[in-house]
Amino acid sequence: MEFTRLNETHKKELKSMVAPDRFSTGDSNLDLHSRDQSHHEAFRPEAVIWPVSGDEVSAILKYANQHLIPVTGWGAGTSLEGNPIPIKAGLVLDFSQMNHILSVREEDFQVDVEPGIDYKTLNEALRHKGLFFPPDPGASATIGGMIANNASGTRTVRYGSTKDHVLRLSVVLADGEMIEMGTRASKTSSGYDLIHLFVGSEGTLGIVVQATLHLTGLPEEFSAAVVTFPSVEVAGKAVFGIIRSGLDPAMLELLAPECVDLMNREKGLGLDVSPTLLVEFHGPTKTQLADVMEIAREICQEEDCFEFRPALGREERDQLLKARHELGEMLRRNHPDRLTMAMDVAVPITAYPELIAMARKETRNAGVPAYVFGHAGDGNIHVALMRKAEDQRETEIIEGVSHRIVEKALSMDGTATGEHGVGIGKRKYMETEHGRSLEWMKKIKAVFDPNGILNPGKVFP
Ligand SMILES: Cc1cc2nc3c(=O)[nH]c(=O)nc-3n(C[C@H](O)[C@H](O)[C@H](O)COP(=O)(O)OP(=O)(O)OC[C@H]3O[C@@H](n4cnc5c(N)ncnc54)[C@H](O)[C@@H]3O)c2cc1C
């Protein structure tokens, strides 16, 4: 598809659709919207617009579609696979000014939000009502970006990923038509499930302008433990044991020793530098949680864990969780001269021990700084591989390691990305992972966006 470059008339007409200070072609704004948090190459858009309503988005898309101008949604730009990079230029719609909580219906456990609110601000506002939106990618992501990437996090093992919390969406389609999908009922078997088509579509099918989210009550009590193991593989086996036992953990995070070492240095945690599981359970009473933790201890001891340290106080638990959430930033801070490839794959839980052992072996032999960690309870691993910016040899090394880990995950009936999305980096695996259904994805894309103006160059190989 040949897209149109913006000329002065386009700029003037687009600017007139919003307030003048919400349209920019300034260099610093174009640069700010040219890269996410990934290692992928930057591409500048030709203009950035900050819409404040669905009607504005609708008018902009109608115009862009008529003139074949690419449009890419932008939340907070924290993606790790180049998802919001406007590789075909055109317009970026930045949702940071469309960031309001529209209505909270606490008795129904629901909230209506605009897409630009970030989940941390949302949870801060909900806390005093005893409610929260559980998916927590760690970075300050927006709800729109989380919906587009189907983000998840440390709590997903118990509470699900973003897709499990979206009840209703208002979406502007490529031609400017605004549609509503979903229901406020907690279940439905009415018609095709468009919600789950749009969640995870990375802004390639439509632009989300409003969402109704299902919330969860804040847990009454928690119980947390730190467990160390002789190897990541054995830790992976304990993860499998805990999941199989039906104990329903609220967090099962695995950290290879290099991550523990870094967190110790940055946060003074004083943890043993060994393969480590951070384990947490939520429940109604301390007594019930003590029983659950005892079973978890038995499972970990059967796997010959080095140490099982339960009964962490709130302060220590919060400190550990904060350090875990900040791990990505610590990695970057500790290697200022390097670019980070933060890749993720996920496999069925039975395959997790073998995958994590393989990933660890690969990274130890790589000869570049590398870190292995993951949301183990979801069978999800993250590998951060660091390379010098202009070093071709290191680039080939990390691409090789990443490729072999993805191939391994796919060979185990897993997925090339558990939560970061396809973006640019995982397009090449779409055919292997999806086979003929990829052709049907392309047909769906053509139905919703026949001119291909929405986030072009993403998802499809
Ligand atoms: C340190 C660090 C840790 C991370 N950890 C995790 C993790 O644990 N789990 C996880 O899932 N992710 C993680 N991520 C990745 C990232 O935070 C998530 O992918 C997040 O969902 C991106 O949200 P965002 O608001 O930054 O969106 P962006 O990066 O701005 O955009 C993401 C996608 O959404 C599209 N988009 C944005 N707004 C809209 C809209 N209104 N309508 C339609 N499409 C839209 C964009 O075009 C793009 O395709 C991490 C990132 C970092 C930097």
The ligand as an SDF file (V2000), in Angstrom:
LIG
                    3D

 53 58  0  0  0  0  0  0  0  0999 V2000
   10.2190   -2.1550   32.3310 C   0  0  0  0  0  0  0  0  0  0  0  0
    9.0690   -2.7470   31.5690 C   0  0  0  0  0  0  0  0  0  0  0  0
    8.4220   -3.8650   32.0730 C   0  0  0  0  0  0  0  0  0  0  0  0
    7.3360   -4.4120   31.3810 C   0  0  0  0  0  0  0  0  0  0  0  0
    6.7010   -5.5060   31.9110 N   0  0  0  0  0  0  0  0  0  0  0  0
    5.6130   -5.9980   31.2910 C   0  0  0  0  0  0  0  0  0  0  0  0
    4.8770   -7.0830   31.8640 C   0  0  0  0  0  0  0  0  0  0  0  0
    5.2030   -7.6070   32.9210 O   0  0  0  0  0  0  0  0  0  0  0  0
    3.7740   -7.5150   31.2150 N   0  0  0  0  0  0  0  0  0  0  0  0
    3.3510   -6.9440   30.0410 C   0  0  0  0  0  0  0  0  0  0  0  0
    2.3250   -7.3620   29.5130 O   0  0  0  0  0  0  0  0  0  0  0  0
    4.0370   -5.9380   29.4750 N   0  0  0  0  0  0  0  0  0  0  0  0
    5.1410   -5.4420   30.0590 C   0  0  0  0  0  0  0  0  0  0  0  0
    5.8150   -4.3920   29.5040 N   0  0  0  0  0  0  0  0  0  0  0  0
    5.3900   -3.8730   28.1830 C   0  0  0  0  0  0  0  0  0  0  0  0
    4.3680   -2.7120   28.1850 C   0  0  0  0  0  0  0  0  0  0  0  0
    4.3530   -2.0180   29.4160 O   0  0  0  0  0  0  0  0  0  0  0  0
    2.9680   -3.2250   27.8400 C   0  0  0  0  0  0  0  0  0  0  0  0
    2.9670   -3.8200   26.5540 O   0  0  0  0  0  0  0  0  0  0  0  0
    1.8750   -2.1380   27.8640 C   0  0  0  0  0  0  0  0  0  0  0  0
    0.6370   -2.7330   27.6010 O   0  0  0  0  0  0  0  0  0  0  0  0
    2.1020   -1.0050   26.8700 C   0  0  0  0  0  0  0  0  0  0  0  0
    1.2060    0.0430   27.2230 O   0  0  0  0  0  0  0  0  0  0  0  0
    1.4530    1.5430   26.7530 P   0  0  0  0  0  0  0  0  0  0  0  0
    0.3960    2.3740   27.3490 O   0  0  0  0  0  0  0  0  0  0  0  0
    2.8490    1.9510   27.0070 O   0  0  0  0  0  0  0  0  0  0  0  0
    1.1640    1.3910   25.2150 O   0  0  0  0  0  0  0  0  0  0  0  0
    2.0620    1.7680   23.9040 P   0  0  0  0  0  0  0  0  0  0  0  0
    3.3920    1.1440   24.0690 O   0  0  0  0  0  0  0  0  0  0  0  0
    2.0340    3.2580   23.7760 O   0  0  0  0  0  0  0  0  0  0  0  0
    1.2180    1.1150   22.7990 O   0  0  0  0  0  0  0  0  0  0  0  0
    1.0200   -0.2690   22.7710 C   0  0  0  0  0  0  0  0  0  0  0  0
    0.1390   -0.6520   21.5960 C   0  0  0  0  0  0  0  0  0  0  0  0
   -1.1510   -0.1220   21.8360 O   0  0  0  0  0  0  0  0  0  0  0  0
   -1.6010    0.6420   20.7200 C   0  0  0  0  0  0  0  0  0  0  0  0
   -2.5080    1.6280   21.3100 N   0  0  0  0  0  0  0  0  0  0  0  0
   -2.2490    2.5490   22.2630 C   0  0  0  0  0  0  0  0  0  0  0  0
   -3.3690    3.1990   22.5970 N   0  0  0  0  0  0  0  0  0  0  0  0
   -4.3710    2.6690   21.8350 C   0  0  0  0  0  0  0  0  0  0  0  0
   -5.7670    2.9200   21.7070 C   0  0  0  0  0  0  0  0  0  0  0  0
   -6.3840    3.8430   22.4350 N   0  0  0  0  0  0  0  0  0  0  0  0
   -6.4760    2.1660   20.8270 N   0  0  0  0  0  0  0  0  0  0  0  0
   -5.8760    1.2170   20.0680 C   0  0  0  0  0  0  0  0  0  0  0  0
   -4.5580    0.9570   20.1440 N   0  0  0  0  0  0  0  0  0  0  0  0
   -3.8220    1.6710   21.0170 C   0  0  0  0  0  0  0  0  0  0  0  0
   -0.3180    1.1530   20.1100 C   0  0  0  0  0  0  0  0  0  0  0  0
   -0.4860    1.4950   18.7570 O   0  0  0  0  0  0  0  0  0  0  0  0
    0.5850   -0.0580   20.2660 C   0  0  0  0  0  0  0  0  0  0  0  0
    0.3420   -0.9980   19.2470 O   0  0  0  0  0  0  0  0  0  0  0  0
    6.9020   -3.8250   30.1660 C   0  0  0  0  0  0  0  0  0  0  0  0
    7.5560   -2.6970   29.6810 C   0  0  0  0  0  0  0  0  0  0  0  0
    8.6350   -2.1600   30.3580 C   0  0  0  0  0  0  0  0  0  0  0  0
    9.3100   -0.9340   29.8020 C   0  0  0  0  0  0  0  0  0  0  0  0
  1  2  1  0
  2  3  1  0
  2 52  2  0
  3  4  2  0
  4  5  1  0
  4 50  1  0
  5  6  2  0
  6  7  1  0
  6 13  1  0
  7  8  2  0
  7  9  1  0
  9 10  1  0
 10 11  2  0
 10 12  1  0
 12 13  2  0
 13 14  1  0
 14 15  1  0
 14 50  1  0
 15 16  1  0
 16 17  1  0
 16 18  1  0
 18 19  1  0
 18 20  1  0
 20 21  1  0
 20 22  1  0
 22 23  1  0
 23 24  1  0
 24 25  2  0
 24 26  1  0
 24 27  1  0
 27 28  1  0
 28 29  2  0
 28 30  1  0
 28 31  1  0
 31 32  1  0
 32 33  1  0
 33 34  1  0
 33 48  1  0
 34 35  1  0
 35 36  1  0
 35 46  1  0
 36 37  1  0
 36 45  1  0
 37 38  2  0
 38 39  1  0
 39 40  1  0
 39 45  2  0
 40 41  1  0
 40 42  2  0
 42 43  1  0
 43 44  2  0
 44 45  1  0
 46 47  1  0
 46 48  1  0
 48 49  1  0
 50 51  2  0
 51 52  1  0
 52 53  1  0
M  END
$$$$
